[in-house]
Amino acid sequence: MSLPAFETLRGGLIVSVQAPEGSPMRHPQVIAAMAEASLCNGAVGVRLESPEHIGAVRRRCPDALIIGLWKRSFPDSAVYITPGWEEVQAVWSAGADVVALDATQRHRPGGITLEQLVSRVREDLGAPLMADVDTIENGLRAAELGCSFVGTTLYGYTEVTAVKRPPGLCLLGPLRQQLDSDVKLICEGGLDSPQIALEALSSGADMVVVGTAITGVDLQVENYCRTLAT
């Protein structure tokens, strides 16, 4: 599908519908049901992991806005969010409207650079890209390369931001001031209440992505049980 007009997305909630390996929640039809429930209750889109889950949601929710990614680990790199061309192709072919990828400056599997990957995606697929970044500099760089969306997804999860704790609200103001107006700025990570999500919008985000606080059944239950046991 073509991307909805930005006016219909601004200020909206995108729900990250994911489940960890080994969880009963990781079944494609469970993911699709959670995605549909999110959309029926006002979410403007969903963020999904793996071609299998993207395909399941696309079939169940044909008009949904889907930001897709594929987490794959490689021994020669810490990058795991849609790290290479094969993953981008699979996510796009499965039915994603936007492909999310790690846009940090870390070494990628196989030695491909972010510049090379983004260039190939733009030339061969024309797929809109969401840059998952950790710093202001990496967000600006990703936009210069041609990414249509910039998200604070990796703030607190890379070597250079390991001492930080998401959400990356501090990135939003500077990024919004320096990014072109047609680049969509997304706050993702650590938005564990509606109040913090609203603060992210007030700080400059165009949209917010919320995952664990809404769909992270495994982690939420584990946290409750751990706290009750102390």
Disulfide bonds with the S-S distance in Angstrom:
none
